[in-house]
Amino acid sequence: MDDIEKQIVAERALAAACRSAASRYAGAAFAYVSGSIMRGEGTEFSDIDLVVVFPALERAWRESFTVDEFPVEAFIHDPQTLAHYLHQDAESGCPIMVNMVATGSIVGPDIERARLIQAKAASVLAAGPKPLDGPSYDMLRYQVTDLADDLRGHRPPEEIAAIAADLYQKLADLMLLGRGAWAGRGKWAPRLLRELDVELAADFDAAFRLAVQGDGARFLALADRELAVHGGRFFDGFRQEAPLEARRLE
């Protein structure tokens, strides 16, 4: 699609989202309409992200449906449940909901309340993730170490590809969060790596492509270099305690 076609699709998607918010979620205070379609970056299979906020709910939920041939992923909240997930996003280093709210088009009657929440979400994005430390940092370093070690031995190509697929997200998280940048899931990981450092992203992509073809040496070297930035391999001394309630009567 060219730019004009993308703009037309974005306008159609916004209109469809507005109709959905009004009919399916009557009584909602406001909603944010976001996603790649709204940014003019979508494909014919892209969906609409719809964050709907009611004055009060018993609990939040999410659901998916299709309207006017657009797939919609809807996240239904009140201000308190939305605040919970925005905080959870910020703590995790992967601001999925924060992005939806910060970049979404606002629809609905309570525009001022929506703008206040959107401004807070935008400030969270601008501030960046919290520094890597604590148990989550130890776990990430351990996971990258463990998967990298799996690449060291002689293995058949299909096993190397499977290990590399598992390592991809963990290594991308360590690279991004370790440099003070937000992490992203799925297709967002390579996008954010490119935004952070074009050369690093190209090296990551080339190494991963070789790994999925059965040659894991370059991907392993990349993982080792990244681990070195964080004090090297982390295996000896790793400890993770189970929750106290993790037991079942025989």
N, C-alpha and C positions, 0 to 999 in steps of 0.2 A: 504493500500500500504506500502511496505517496503521502506527503504531509497533509494535503487537503482531505484525502480519504480518511486518514487517521483522525483528523479533527471532526469530521462528520460522524465517525464511529464513536468518538468520545462523547459527542453531544447526544447521540442516540442512547449511549449507555447511561449517561447522567439522567436523561428523561425516564428511562426504564427504572432506574434506581429510585427516582422520586416517586414514581407510581407505586412501586413496591413498598416504600416506606409509608406512604399514605394509606394504602389498602391493606397490606398484610400486617402492618404494625401501627394500627390506629391507636392514638394516645401517646405515642412516642414524643419526647421533647425535642429531639434532633437526631441527625445521623450524619456520618461522614462517608462519602463515596470516594473510594480510592482504588488503586490497582494500576497495572501497566496500561490498560486501555485508557484510563483517565490521563495518564502522562503522555499519551501518544506513542507508546512503545509496545503496544500489544500485538499479538498475532490473532489469527482467526479463532484460536482455541483459548484465548485469555479470558479470565473471569473478572467479574466485578467484586471488589471487597466492600462490604457494607457493614459499618459499625453503627448499630442502632442503640440509642440511649433513652430509656424510660425514666420518669421521675423516681420510681421505686419498683423493685422486683423481688420475688422470693429468692430467685437464683438466676445466674446468667446461663446462657446456652448458645450453641452455634448450630446452624443448619444450612443446607444447600438446596437450591432450587433453580429453575430456569425461567426467565421472563423475557419475552420478545427475542427469543433465541440467544440471549446472553446467560451464561452460567453465573450464578451469584453465590458467593460464600458470605453468609450473614453471621455477625457476632452480636448477640443481644445482651445489653447490660443496663444497669442503672449507674449513677455516678460512683457509688462505692465499689461495685464489682469492677467497673472499668479502671478505677484507681488501683485496685489490687493487681490487675493484669499489666497495667502500665509499669507499676513498681517491679513486678516479677520480671518483665522484659528487661528493664534497666539492670536488675541484679544479674540476669543471665548473660548479659553482653550481646544478646541477639534481639534487637528492638522491633519485632514484627508488628505488634499492636501499636507501639509508639509511632512507627512509620505510617501506619494507616491513618492514625488520628492527626499526626502532624502535617501530612500531605493531602489529606482528603478535602473534597469539596463539601461544604456544610449545607444541609437541607433541613427543613423543619422550622417550627415556630420559635424555639428558644435559641436564637442565633447568638446572643451575647454569652450565655452559659457555654455554648459550644466553642466559641472563640477563646474563652478563658482556658478551657481544658486543652484546646489545640495549642495555645501559646505555651502552656506548661510542657506539653509533649515536645514541641519544637525546641524548647530550652534544654530538655533532657538530651535530645539528639545532638545539639550543638556542644554540650558539655563533654560528650564522649563517654565511653564505658569506664567503670571504676578500675583501678589498677589490679592486675592479676595477683592474687594472694590467697592464702587459706586453703581449705580442703578442695575447692573446685579447681584451683590452680594445680595442686598436687595430683589430682585425678587426671587432669588433661595431660600433664607431663608424663604421668605413668602410662596412659593409654597410647600416646605417641611412641614412647619408648617400647612398649610391648609389641605394637604393630610393626614398628621399624625392625625390631629383633626378628620378627617372623619373616622379614624380607632377606635376612642375612644368609640363611642357608640355601642350599640348592633345592629348588622346588620346580614342579611342572608349571608351564605358563599359565594354566587356568587358575592355579592357586595363587600365583603372584598377582594376577588380575584381581582376584577376590580380596586379597589382603590390601592391595592398593585402593580398592573401592572403599574399604572400611577406614583406611588411613586418611583418605582425602579430606573429609570434613574435620577431623580432629586436628590435622596439620594446618589446615586453613584457619581454624579457630585460633590456634597458637600463634600463627603468623600475624593475624589481624589484631587480636586482643593484646598480644605482646608488644605491638607497636602503637597501642592506644587508639585503635580503630574498632568500630563496631563489627561484630561477626554477622554472618548471614547463612541461612540454610538453603540447601539446594542450589538453584541457579544464581542466588544472591552471592554465594561465596566467590565465584570467579569475577563477578561484577565488582564487588568490593575490593578484591585484590587488585584489579586493574585501576580502580580509583586511587588506591593507596600507592602503588608502585608498578608501573607498566612493565619494567624489566623483570621484577620479581614474579609478577603474574605470568609472564611469558615463560620464564624458567619453570615455574610450577606446572603450567599446562603441558609443556614439552616433556617434562619428566613423567607426569602422570600418563600421557599418551603412550610413552614407551612401556610403562609398567603394565598397562592393560593389554599390551601386546606380548607380555611375558618377560620383559627386560626391566627388572626393578632396581638396577644399580643406581641410576640417576635419581630416582625418587627417594631411595634410601639415603643417598648422599645429601639430598636436600633436607630430609628429616634430621639427619645427624647435625647438619650445620645449624638448623633452627634450635635443636635441643642444646647445642653448645652455648647459644645466647642465653639460655635459661639454666645454666649450671651443668649441662650434660645429661646423660641418661639418668632416669630416675626409676630405680627398681628397688635396690636395697634401702630398707627403712620405710617403704610405703606401707601404710596401714589404713584400713577403712572399717569402721565399726558398724555393725548392724543395728537397726533401731531396737530399743528395749522391747517393743511389742512384737518383734519378729519371732514368734514362737506359736506353736499349736499343740494343744493337749492330744496325747496319743489316744 
